[in-house]
Amino acid sequence: MDDIFVARLMSTDLRTISPDTLVEDAAEAMLTNDVSSLIVVDDDGGLDGILTTTDFVGIVAESHPKAETPVSRYMTTDVVTTTANTPIRDVADTITEHGFHHVPVVDEAEGVIGMLSTADLAAYLAHVQTPEPV
C-alpha cells in the first residue's frame, strides 16, 4: 500500500456548493447526486469547508422550523486535506486517527481536485491481492 498514491483512488467528479447555499438545497443536491458530502467553495473555487451527511444530524436536531439556513452555519471549516501525491497509507492513518469519512484532495495551483472517501479505500482494499502463505 506504500506505493499507491491518493491520485489513483480519489474521486474527481466533485459536487460543490457555495457557503450561501440553503441546507434544503444542499440536502437535495446530495440526494439527487447520491453523494454523502459536498465541498463548499468560494467564488474562486477555493476550499471553504465540507458538508456531510453527518452534519445533517445537527441540522435536523437544531432547526425549528427548518427554513432558509445557509450551509455556512453547519459546515466544517477546519478541513483536513491531502494531496494527489500523498501515499494512501498516510491518508488511511489520518482517516482512522480522526474518524473521517471524506478527505478533500487539493492542489496548490488548482484548488480542490478530488475527494478520497472511506468507500474509495474499501473498494481498493477489496481488490488488493493478499500474498498466499508459503
N, C-alpha and C positions, 0 to 999 in steps of 0.2 A: 504494500500500500504506500510505501515511501516514495515511489517513483510516479505516482499518479497525482496530477495537479488538478486544482479546482476547475480550470477551464474545460477539462474533459467531462465533468459531471454537472456543471451548473446549467440552470435553465436560462435562456436568453429571451424568451417570449414573456416579457415583463408586463404587468398590469400596474400602471401608475395613476396617481390622483394628486390633486393639489391639497394643501393644508386647509383650504376653504371648502372642500367637498363635504357635503352633508353626510352624516353617518348613514342615513337611509339610502343615499345613492351609492355609498361605498359598499354597503351590505348587498345591494342589488348587483353591483359590479362583481362582487365575489361569487355570488350565486350564479349569475349568468355565465361567468368565465370559469366556474368550477375551480377556484383557487382559494387558498386559505390565508393569503396575505396580499397586501397591496403596498407598493413602495410609494411613499409620499415625497414628491419632488417640488422644488421651487420653480420659478419661471424659466430658469436656465437649465433645468434638468438635474440640478444638484440634489443630493440626498438630504431631505429634511427629517424623515422618520419612516416608520413602518407601522402598519395597522394590520393586526392578525385576528383570526377568529377568536383567539383567547381574549383579546381586548374587548370583544363584543359582550363578554360576560359582565364586565364592569359597566358597559354602556347600558345594557338591559337593566341591570340592578340599580343604576343611579338615575336613569332618565324617567321623570314623572311630570308630565307626559313626554313621550318621545317625539320631538319635533325640532327641526332645523338646528341641529347641533353639528358644528364643524368637526372634522376628524382631528384637528389640531388639539382639541380638548382631551383626547384619549390616546393619541399615537405615542409610541415610544420614540423619544428624541435622542437618547444616548445609545445610538445604534452601533453594535459591534459589527465590523465589516471584515472582508477578506479580499484578496486579490486573485486574479486568474492563475498566477504562478505559485500560489501557496500550496504546499503538499497537503493532500487530503487528510493525512493523519493529524496534522496541526489543527485543521478546521474541525475534525471529529472530536479532538480533545477539547476545543473551545465549546462546541455544542454540548458535549457531555458535562463539562465544568459548570456552564451557565444554565443548562436546561432549555436551550433554544431549540426551535424547530426550523428556523429560517435564518440564513446569513446572507445579506446582500453582498454582491461581488462588485467592487469598484475599481476604476482605473483613474489614475491621476489626471489624465488628459480628457477622457470621455465621460467621466462621472460613473453612474450606475450602469453596469453592463450585463449583470446577471443576478441570479439567486441560486443559492445552494440550500437544499432542504434535507431534512432527515429522510424524506422519501427518496431523494436522489441517492443518498448514501446507502439506504437499504436496497435499492434497485441494483446499485453497483455491487454491493456485497453478495447479493443473491446470484450474481453471475461469475464471481471470482472462483477459480478452481482451487480447492484445498489440496495440498500435496498429500499423496497417499503414503501411509507408513511403510517403511521398508522392513 
